[in-house]
């Protein structure tokens, strides 16, 4: 769960979101994950009511288009929001809106996983400063992390806001990894492919890797 969100209402979202997301993605892996955690799915109507209280769209109203994002209010938030928005800017600002939501899913799926840090900033900055060990290349590529495209940053900021508020993770089937078609990381041979969106391929880290 997202244990670092400071606003009380967002803390409520954090409690319900993982179960709701798994309810939306009806695949074997997500159902197993739901059973493992012993969570019962939150009622969609209840989650929609909570989202409405913040002025954000309800789960059934999320639309993966630039027009949709353009109609949403300017997004601001705490440090966790800043980390997610920054990651989306440097990792996916050239992707479609759907691709940006998909990358956000990966980051939040890692937050929920016991294998990774339990905060957005922890996940994004894991391994930063260690050669070849960073999880997100922009944090250790040696280039300054300067945001010059304000319009693009505004868009990914809205994506980050909605995802942290509990928007459904229905695009990548629980993916924890992704890469562009230009590279072929070794782990891609062992992890099941769950989706291809834009230039990114998405994978879910298996519970146990085969020794074969």
C-alpha positions in Angstrom: 0.0 0.0 0.0 1.0 3.6 -0.4 2.0 4.3 3.2 3.7 7.6 2.7 0.8 9.8 1.5 0.2 12.5 4.0 -3.3 13.7 3.2 -5.9 11.7 5.1 -8.2 11.2 2.1 -5.3 9.9 0.0 -4.5 7.5 2.8 -8.0 6.1 2.4 -7.4 5.7 -1.3 -4.2 3.8 -0.6 -6.1 1.4 1.6 -8.6 0.6 -1.1 -6.6 0.9 -4.3 -4.7 -2.3 -4.6 -7.8 -4.4 -4.1 -9.8 -2.3 -6.6 -7.0 -2.5 -9.2 -6.8 -6.3 -8.9 -10.6 -6.5 -9.2 -10.4 -4.6 -12.5 -7.6 -6.6 -14.0 -9.2 -10.1 -14.1 -6.1 -12.2 -14.7 -4.7 -15.1 -12.8 -1.7 -13.2 -11.4 -3.8 -10.4 -10.0 -6.4 -12.7 -8.5 -3.6 -14.7 -6.8 -2.1 -11.4 -5.5 -5.5 -10.5 -4.1 -5.9 -13.8 -2.4 -2.3 -13.6 -1.0 -3.0 -10.3 0.7 -6.4 -11.3 2.1 -8.0 -8.2 0.8 -11.6 -7.8 -0.3 -12.2 -5.6 -3.3 -13.5 -2.1 -2.5 -16.9 -1.3 -3.9 -16.5 0.8 -7.1 -19.2 3.2 -6.0 -17.4 3.9 -2.8 -14.1 4.6 -4.5 -15.8 6.8 -7.1 -17.4 8.8 -4.2 -13.9 9.4 -2.7 -12.4 10.5 -6.0 -15.3 12.9 -6.6 -14.6 14.5 -3.2 -11.2 15.6 -4.5 -12.4 16.9 -7.9 -10.7 14.0 -9.7 -12.5 11.7 -12.1 -13.9 8.5 -10.9 -12.4 5.1 -12.1 -15.0 4.6 -14.8 -14.3 8.1 -16.1 -10.6 7.8 -16.7 -9.8 8.3 -20.4 -6.4 7.8 -21.8 -6.3 10.9 -24.1 -4.7 14.3 -24.1 -8.1 15.9 -24.4 -9.1 14.2 -21.2 -6.0 15.3 -19.3 -6.4 18.8 -20.7 -9.8 19.1 -18.9 -8.4 18.1 -15.5 -7.3 20.8 -13.0 -3.6 21.6 -12.6 -1.9 19.0 -10.4 0.1 19.7 -7.3 1.1 17.4 -4.5 3.6 16.2 -1.9 7.1 14.7 -2.3 5.7 11.4 -3.5 3.7 13.1 -6.2 6.8 15.0 -7.3 8.9 11.8 -7.5 6.2 10.1 -9.6 5.7 13.1 -11.9 9.4 13.5 -12.4 9.8 9.8 -13.3 7.0 10.0 -15.8 8.5 13.2 -17.3 12.0 11.7 -17.9 10.8 8.1 -18.6 7.6 8.6 -20.6 6.9 12.2 -21.6 7.2 11.2 -25.3 4.8 8.3 -24.9 1.0 8.4 -25.4 -1.2 9.2 -22.4 -1.8 5.4 -22.1 1.9 4.8 -22.1 2.4 7.3 -19.3 -0.3 5.7 -17.2 1.3 2.3 -17.8 4.7 3.5 -16.6 3.0 4.9 -13.5 1.4 1.5 -12.9 4.9 -0.2 -12.9 6.2 2.3 -10.3 3.1 1.8 -8.0 3.2 -1.9 -8.5 6.7 -1.9 -7.1 5.7 0.2 -4.2 3.2 -2.5 -3.3 5.7 -5.3 -3.7 7.8 -6.4 -0.7 10.8 -6.7 -3.1 11.1 -3.0 -3.5 11.0 0.2 -1.3 7.5 1.0 0.0 7.4 4.6 -1.2 7.3 6.2 -4.7 10.5 8.1 -4.1 12.2 5.0 -2.7 11.3 3.0 -5.8 12.3 5.7 -8.3 15.6 6.4 -6.6 16.6 2.8 -5.8 20.2 2.2 -6.7 20.8 5.8 -7.8 24.5 6.7 -7.6 25.6 3.1 -8.1 27.0 2.4 -11.6 24.7 0.1 -13.5 22.5 -0.4 -10.4 19.9 2.3 -10.8 16.4 1.1 -11.6 15.4 4.1 -13.7 18.2 5.2 -16.1 17.5 8.9 -15.9 18.6 8.9 -12.2 22.2 7.8 -13.1 22.8 8.7 -16.7 25.0 11.6 -15.8 22.7 14.2 -17.4 21.2 17.0 -15.3 17.6 16.4 -14.3 16.2 19.7 -15.6 12.6 20.0 -16.6 12.4 22.3 -19.7 9.1 21.1 -21.2 6.6 22.7 -18.9 3.5 21.5 -20.8 4.7 17.9 -20.8 5.4 18.1 -17.1 2.0 19.5 -16.4 0.4 16.5 -18.3 2.4 13.8 -16.5 1.7 15.6 -13.2 -2.0 15.0 -13.8 -1.3 11.4 -14.5 0.7 11.1 -11.3 -2.1 12.8 -9.3 -4.8 10.4 -10.6 -2.7 7.3 -10.1 -1.8 8.2 -6.5 -5.5 9.0 -5.9 -6.5 5.5 -6.8 -7.1 5.3 -10.6 -7.3 1.7 -11.7 -4.2 -0.1 -12.9 -5.8 -1.9 -15.8 -3.1 -1.7 -18.5 -0.1 -3.8 -17.6 -1.5 -6.8 -15.7 0.7 -6.1 -12.6 3.9 -5.3 -14.5 7.0 -4.4 -12.4 9.4 -3.9 -15.3 9.5 -2.3 -18.7 12.0 -1.4 -21.5 12.0 0.1 -24.9 12.3 -1.9 -28.0 15.8 -0.5 -28.5 17.3 -2.6 -25.7 17.1 -6.2 -24.6 17.8 -6.6 -20.9 18.7 -10.1 -19.6 15.7 -10.2 -17.3 13.3 -9.9 -20.3 14.1 -13.5 -21.2 12.9 -14.8 -17.9 9.9 -12.5 -17.0 6.5 -13.0 -18.6 5.5 -10.2 -21.1 2.2 -8.6 -20.0 1.7 -5.7 -22.4 3.2 -3.6 -25.2 2.2 0.1 -25.2 3.9 2.6 -27.5 7.6 1.9 -27.5 7.6 0.1 -24.1 7.3 -3.6 -23.4 6.0 -4.5 -19.9 6.8 -7.5 -17.8 5.8 -9.0 -14.5 8.6 -10.3 -12.2 7.7 -13.9 -11.4 7.5 -15.0 -7.8 10.2 -17.6 -8.4 12.6 -17.8 -11.3 13.2 -21.1 -12.9 16.7 -22.6 -12.5 16.6 -24.0 -16.0 
